Amino acid sequence: MRGWWSEITGLVLPVACGGCGVPRTQLCEVCAGALYGGVARRARPVPEPPGLPVVHAAAAYGDAVRAVLLAHKERGALGLAGPLGTALAGAVRAAGPGASRTGGPLLLVPVPSARRAVRARGHDAARRIACAAAAELRRTGTAATVLPVLRQRRAVADQSGLTARQRVANLAGALGVRAGGERLLAGGRTVLVDDLMTTGASLVEATRALSAAFPHGFPGFVQLSAAVVAVPPLSLEINRN
């Protein structure tokens, strides 16, 4: 209900830039440039947790980018899914080749949010952005689809306030692959996607869950990769050294 109401009100009420608040535009040119105007780069959290796949990010999490992500996720500015999807598509392209060795499409697998968070927000932010990214990839000639095959197997504690090590422990064993998911993933190259990476704990657990579904190796490609919209600035800055 909340998601439906947010979409309706977004059509009839005056809009302001999700990044800086300038009126009469959903996202101004300056904030759009901060979000997806740069080159997606390799990202590594500090400290980097064991089991983290190679991650590429479109932008640093701060100022306008932070405001846009929060407006979409927490305040129901669902129209921002398009620009966020454009940013995520850039990170997906940077993550590697556009197809598997078998010639299949890119399979974007969103990291699932906790059920209570989805209910409270009225929408699944990561999945919505993933769908927008897949649409942008197809528009520019890359076959891509979204496969929400990961599911929460158990409840987890609120991650806020936890250290990086505590987050990994909190999420350990929390995700699994839905029945039949292995068959769906067999025909393309899988890229894990999310809106934000902070400590990397969620991507580590998502990687573990997918690895458990394919104990003899992922079909069609060698290494699982991941793409996100944003990461803390330090996760990008260390790559300049």
Protein Blocks (a to p, Z undefined) as FASTA:
>chain_A
ZZmmmmmmmmmpccddfklopahiabdfklmmmmmmpccdddddddddehiacdddfbdc
ehjlmmmmmmmmmnopaklmmmmmmmmmmmmmmnocfbdfkopacddddddddfklmmmn
opafklmmmmmmmmmmmmnopacddddfbccfbdcddfehpafklmmmmmgokaccdehk
lmmmmmmccddddfbdcklmmmmmmmmmmmmmmmnopehiabdcdddfbdcfklmmmmmZ
Z
